[in-house]
Amino acid sequence: MIRRSEYDSSCAVPFRFVVAVVLVFPLGLGHAAPAGPAVQWWMSSSDMSEKLSAQAPLSFTPGPSRAKTIIEVDPTRTFQTIVGLGSSLEHSTCYNISRLPPEQQEKVVESLVDSEKGIGMSLMRICMGTPDFTASAWYSYDDLPHGQTDPEMQSLSIAKDRQYVLPILKLALRKNAHVKFFASPWSPPGWMKTNDALCGGRTDPQHFAALARYFTKFIEAYEAEGIPIHAVTLQNEPQYAPSTYPTCRWTAGQQRDFIRDHIGPEFKARGISTKIWCYDHNFNSPEFPATILSDVEASRYVEGTAFHHYEGRPSAMTALHDRFPEKRVYFSEGSVFGIRGAARIVEFLRNWACSYNAWVTVIDHKGEPNPGPHDCSPTCIVLNSEALTLDYRFDYYMYGQFMKFIRPGAVRVHSSEPKSFPNCAVWNPDGSLVLVVVNRGGQAVPFDIQWNDGHLTAKIAGNSVATYLWRAP
């Protein structure tokens, strides 16, 4: 869901300062930082005067910093591994992209998932059947007349996805063969629910075996199209089930039993390597995933827990990680906007999130298509559906300061957090270090980055995001 109250286009909030920093160094982390190597950096500003723009190089200086504000980065203290950062290729986004001429479709998808020509989104959420944001009538993959059932999934078909979803997903893979997809259903087929309807209602345990088969058949059908599914969540927002769009309510105990007794064994028996992420809802109910992870047999099938940000605090992810440190936590849905949004992404990552995914990537200038009940803020790319032109907003470039440089397989490392400078550091597989520093202040603020025995002095414009890249000789 995207709620207008979360949108901050004017940044009319107490400002802090936003910086994303990338430092690239060889694996010999124990040696003192040498003098002289150039530090490249790029910047995006909320007034759009800078848009991932290259700046004049800087350099590290040997010795300790004596600056008033210092961020110390220590790559020897490590935390979670990043699986990917991205957004969603849900139905509304795919539909809006599909309206463009083929050449423009190529360019917009490239601008999303290509790490050289675009911002390098590496993990994308897709939907099993329609979500609330769609240009189609709502559907699952096995809709039947009232009173009929199909426990063997003989009627299952992904044909409706061929209209505009599958072509865009395949285009994304052509532009970045390494992009990962995770999938979420907004509702099982209606006949599997207590109300025999796609909208509202509750899951019906008597159909758990069929539902496990539904997931398996979906994964196999998508793989036959050349689209591997990295992970699935079992239900989008299982504690929220209004009758105004596809939803389904689950209890924690039901999801535990479904995982333990049905989908886990089904995946194992059929050789399905797709990972299972439980929960997929807000920070405010951590006992839901804890109920599942506390069950030894259910937990063995669960790779991690997915969270949204509409209620509660990101610290819930840290609390769950501390209880179940062998399980990952993911941030699976929630667009953030403006400078405040950059600080929010940092907060998610500092609370053990192995991913960040915005929700709805391309909406049109009228906020369409959106047949569901939730208002939609302008997305990072907005389509003018009359002129068929695209508006790349600040949030696109802000996302890029993270996604272009924090690569899959990066490991979060320790970075100190001075007052008013929230930040997050990761160590990439190629040896680069990425440090994201947030200060929403309206004025430029000087600070130093301390790394090993050297320091870097920087001063970045207020309400900006910057990325620094350094490679030692």
N, C-alpha and C positions, 0 to 999 in steps of 0.2 A: 504494500500500500504506500502511496505518496500523499502526504497531507500538506495542505498549503501552509499550515502553521510552521512547518519545518523549513520552508523555503526562505532564503535570506538574500534576495537579489540586491537590496540596497545596502546590506551589511550594517543596518541600523541597530547595532548591538555594541556593547563595550568592546573596542578593538584590541586584539592581540596581533601578534606578528607570525606570519607563516613562511617557513622555508623548507624546502626539501633539498638534502645535500647528498651527493654521491661522490665517494672517494674511491679510487681504484688503486690497488696496491698488490704486490706479489705475496705469495703465501708465507714468506719469512717474516711473520708478525713480531718476532722477538727483537728485531734490529731497530735502531733509532731511525726516525724519519729523516731522510737526507734533505739537505738544502737544495733548493733550486727547481725541482720538477714543476712543470706547469700544472695548474689546477684549472680545468675547464669548468664553466658553469653556465646554466641556463635559467631563465626566470619567466614566470607568468604573474601578471598583476591583475587585480580585480577590476581595474579600469580599462583593461584590455590593451594597454599601451605596450605590454610585453606578453607574448604568447609562445612559451617554450623557446624564447629567444636566446641565442648565444651571447655571452657577455665577455668582457676582457678577462684574460686568464689571471689567476692568482697563484700563490705558491706557499708551501709550508716553510716555516723557519725553525731551525733546531732550538731546543730548549723549552722550558716551561712557560706557559702563558701567565701574564700578570694582568689580564683584562678583568674588568668588573664582572662580566658575564662569561662563563666558560662552560662549554658542553664537552665532557670527557667521554670518549668512546673507547670501550674495552672489548675487542673481539674475542678475548679468551673466555668471556662469560656469556654463554649462549642460552637461548630459549627455544621457541617453536620454529618449525620449518614452514615456510610459506608454500602453499600448494598453488595459489594463483590469485590474481586480482582482476576484477572485471565488472560486468554488468549483466543484463539479461537480453536474450534474444527470444523474448516472449512474443505472442502473436501480434500485438499492436506494432511493436518495433519491426518485425519481419514484414508486416503488411505495408507499413509506411515506406520501408526501403524498396519493397517490390514495386511500388508505384513509380519509381524513378526509371529513366532510360537505362539500359544495361550498363553503359559506361559509367554512369553516376552510381549505380549500385556497386560496381566494382570499387569505385573510389571511396565511398562511404564505409563499406565493410573493411577495406584496406586501412582506412583512417582509424578504425577501431582496434583491429587485431594484429596489424603488422607493427613490429617493434621498431623498425627503421623508418618506414613511411608514415606510420601512425603512432598511437600511444600504447600499443602492445598489450591490450587486454588479453589475458591468458586463461581465464576461467569464466565461463558463461553459463548462466542459468537458463534452462529451457523448461517447457511445460508438457506434462503428460495429459493430452486433451487441452481444452481451452481454460485459461485463467479468466479473471474478470476483465482484463485488458485484451480485447480481441476485436477483429473485424468480422468474425464469423458468429453464427448462432452457436450457443454453448453446446459442447459435445464431449463425450468420453470416447474411447476406442471400442466400446462394446455396448452401445445403447440399444435397448430392446423395448418392445411394447409392454405396457403395464401387465405385470403378472408373469412374464416370461423370465427364464434364467438361462445361463450359458456357462456352467461350471468348467467345461473343458476349453473355453475361449475359442470355440469354432467360428464365431462371428467377428472376432477381433480384427480390426483393420485400422491402419494408420493413413488410409487414403485421403482423408480430409486435410492432413498435414501437407499433402503434395501441392496444395493450391498456392501457398506462399511461404510456409514455414521451412519445409525441407530444402527448397532451392537456396534460401538465405543461409541455412546452416552449412550446406555443402560449399557455398561460396566462401564462408568464413574459414572452412578447412582448406580451401584452395589458397587462401591468402596467408594462412598460418596453420601448417599441418600439425602443430603441437598444441593448438588450443584445446582445452578440456571442456566438456559439457557435463553439468549435473542436472538432473531432471526432478521435477516435483509435480505431483497431481494436486489439483484443486478439489477434485472429488473422484472417488471410484465411480464406476457405472452405477446408475441409480438403483438397479435391481439388487445390488450388494448392500443397500442401506436400509435402515428401519423405515424410512418414508417412501421407498421405491421412487426416488426422484433425485435429479442431479444437484439441485439446490437445497441447502439446509440438511437437516437430519443427522443421523448418527451411523457410525459403522456397525454392521451386523456380524458378530463373530461367527455365525453359522456359514458365512461366505468367505472366511479367512483363507481357506485352501484355494478357492477360485481367485481371490485377490492376489495371492502370491504368484499364481500362474499368470495373472494379468501383467504384473511387473516383468516377469520373465519373458513373456511373449512380446511386450513392448521393447525391451532391451534387444532381443533377438531380431525384431523387425527393423529397428534403427541400425543395428550393426550390419544387417543385410543391405542397407542403403549406404554403407560406408561411414556411419556416424557412431563411433563408440561412445558409450555412456560411462563416464568416470565414476559417478556416484548417483544414488537416488536418495531423496528424502521421502518418507512414507506418506506424508500429508502436509500440505501447506497450512500452517496455522490451525493445528488440531483442536485448539480450545475456542475457536471462533467459527460459528456456523449459522449466520443469518440465511434466510431463504431468498435473498435478493440476487444471489449469484452462486456459481458452483462452490460448495463448501461441504465439510463433513467433520463432525465432532468425534474425537477419540478421547478416551481416558488414558492415563499413563499405563495403567494395568493392561488395557487392551493392546496398546502398542507393544508393551513388553511381551505379551503372550503371542502376538502376531509375529514378532521377530524370532522369538525362541522356538516356537512350534511350527511355523509355517514358512515365512520368506527366507529365514536363515537356512534351514534345511533344504528348501527348494533351490536356492542359489547354489548351495554346495553340491546337490545331486546333479544339477544341470551344468556344472562347471562355469557358473557365472562369476566373473571376477569383479563386477561392479560393486563398489563400496556402499555400505548402508550408513546413512546419517540419520539419527533419530531426532525427534522433537520438531524443529523448524518453526519456532515461534519466539515470543518475546522474552527479554531478560528477566521478567518479573515472576516466572514460574520455574525456577531451576530444579524443583523437586520432581517435575515431570521427567526430565532425562535421568535424574538421579535414581528414580524408581526402576528405570530400565537398566542402567549401568550397575546397579546393586545386585541384579540377578546374574549369577555367574554364567548360566547357559545363554541368556539373551545377550549379555555383554560381549560374549565371544564373537558374535556376528556383527557387532557395531564398531565402525571405525571412528566415528566422532558424533558430535552434537552440533546442530545448526541453530543459529539464533537470528532474531530480528530485533529492531531497536525501538519499536513504537511505544513500549512500556518498560519500565525498569532501567537499570544501569548496567553499563558494560562490565563492571566489576563482577557481575554474576558469572561471566565466563572464567575469570580467574578463580573464583570460588569453586566452580565445577572442576576446573583443571586440578586444583589442589586436592580435591577429593578423589579424582580419578586421573592421576597424572599420565597414565598409559594411553588415555583416549584424547583425541584432538577435539578442538572446538573451532567452529566456522562461523563467519558472519555471512549469512546467505541472502538476506534481503534488507535493503534500506538505502535509498538515495540520500546523499547529503549535498549541501549546496553552499557555494561561496567560501569565504575564508573560514567561517565557523565550521563548514563541512570538512575542510582539510584537517582542522584540529580534531574533529570527530573520528576521522579515519585513523589518525595517530592513536587516539584513545582505544579504538578497537584492537589495533595491533599490539599495543602495550598490555592488553588484557588477554593475550594468548591466542587471538584469532589467527587461524592459518589461511584465511581468505578475507577478501572484502568484495561484495557484489552489490552494486546499485540495482535499482528496480525500474524498469522501462528506460530504454536507451534513446529511442527516437519517437517522440509524440509529435503531432502536428500543431500548427499555431492556434487551433481551436481546442486543443486538449483532447483530440480524437485519434483513433477510435477508442472509446471507453464506455461500454454499455453498463459497466458495474457502478456501484454506489459511491466509490471513493474518488474525490477530486484528484486531479493530476497537476502537479507543478510543472513548469517548463523543464524539459529534460536537458541533458548535456548537449544534445543535438536536436534542433527543432526543425521540422519540415513545414515549409509554407505549401500547403496542399493545393493552393490555387496556382501559384507560379512554379511549383515543383523545384524550389530552391531550398538549400539547407543553411541554417544558422548555427554555427559552432560557438556555443556560449562559453563563458569563463570556466564553467565546471568541467568541460571537456579537457581544457588545458590543465586545470587543477588535478583532475584524475591522472593525466599524463605524467605529472611530476612524480607520482607514485608508481604508476603501472608500467611506464616505459623503462624504469630503472630498477624496481624491485622485481626480480625475476623468479619464476618458479624454481623451488629448491633453495631459495635464500633462507638463511637462518638469522632470526632476530638476535642481536647482541646487545650487551649492556651499553646504555648511554645515560649520563647523569641528566637530571631534569631541573635546571634552575627555575626559580619562580617566574611565571609568565612566559616560560619557554618550553611548553610541552614538546616532546620530540620522540622519535623512534629510529633506531638504527638496525640495519640488517647487513649480513655478509653474503654476497652472491656467490654462486658456484664458480664464476670466473675470477674470483678474488677481489671483486669490487665491494666497497662498503658504501651503503646508502644511509644517510642520516636525514630524517625529516624533522624540522624544527618549526613549531607553530607559535606565532605571536600576532594577535589580531590588531596590534597597534597601528594607528594611522601614520606614525612617523618612523623613519629609518632608525634602526637600533643596532649599534655595533656589538659583536660578540666574537669569541674565539672558539675554535674547535681544537681540543687537545687530543692528540693521538700519539701513543708511544712517547717518544722524547721530543716531539715537535708540536708546533701549533700553527693554526691558520687564522688569520684575522679577516673578518668579513663584515660588511655593512650592507644591508639589503633594504630596499624600499618597503615602507609599511604596506600592509594588505597585499602581500606578494608571496609567491611560492618560488623557491629557487633550487636548482639541482647542481651540485658541484661534483666534478669527476677528476680524479687524480690518478695517474699511473706512474709509478717509480721506474727509473731506467733499469 
